């Protein structure tokens, strides 16, 4: 029996036309600022390989779903624990509500979730997507690009080409708060480095290394999987076992810092007298810490609003800033260091 022919994708069109998938998406979405030469090549490629956009088929029936998906690529437990995700969600929802769009929250925790989401997105129930916590090579990113959906990223994975994104300067902020920690007189400063498989985590580690310069000791970096309280505890215990003379910690999120402080206190170390601790996010975790946490303010609500605005711009056929939107993230200094 003859197998079903594979449906042509945006990626196939891009390869045939010799352009990026983002350029193909802009043509399919009726956006301006595409050269005549690229547009003609894309139209010829579409005709040659028989590409039929799912969104075009959907528009014949209902014009628009008036729904935008917020895709969070995190474990279910972290979705509940991380207040930044909730703030991003609320910010995006406020912007979309003002534009009479509905937000649909979609969580990708496992490969099965990713496969299910890819099928769901291809069904025409979503007009565009906001993607949070994407990794380099993320299958969700590929699925969205292949479908030609208007999209905006919270964060800046290195492989999204000229796709729209909104972010903060993770590296610069990590460098600044680590420098502030150094200025308190600490000599043995370590880091609990979480989420190194995405741009935020790797950039925060890079900023930490920048600030320490030739004082950087790779033995004082403990890598952990997630921005979570439990990973902060485990990471701090590992650092204390390896380097009991440690006197400063940069935790790559407030939740990680809260776990680190509890592990330090359980080991009989006083914060900040024995060990100074700084975090990142300025979330509700920061004020629950005892003492209150020195940290970096991440404008999570504004990140959600800006990402939603970028998707709405694409749906209206307006030009978006290809260089991305980078929001301010100042240091907030409290008693923990």
Buried (B, 14 or more C-beta within 10 A) or exposed (E): EEEEEEEBBBBBBBBBBEBBBBBBBBBBBEBEEBEEEBBEBBEEBBEEBEBEBBBEEBBEEEEEBEBBBBBBBBBEEBBEBBBBBBBBBBBBBBBBEEBEBBBBBBBBBEEEBBEEBBEBBBEBEBBBBBBBBBBEEBBBBBBBBBBBBBBBBBBBBEEBEBBBBBBBBBBBBBBBBBBBBBEBEBEBBBBBBBBBEBBBBBBBBBBBBBBBEEEBEEEBBBBBBBBBBBBBBBBBBBBBEEBEEBBBBBBBBBBBBBBBBBBBBEBEBEBBEEBBBBBBBBBBBBEEBEBEBBBBBBBBBBBBBBBBBBBBBBBEEEEBEEEBBBBEBEBBEBEBB
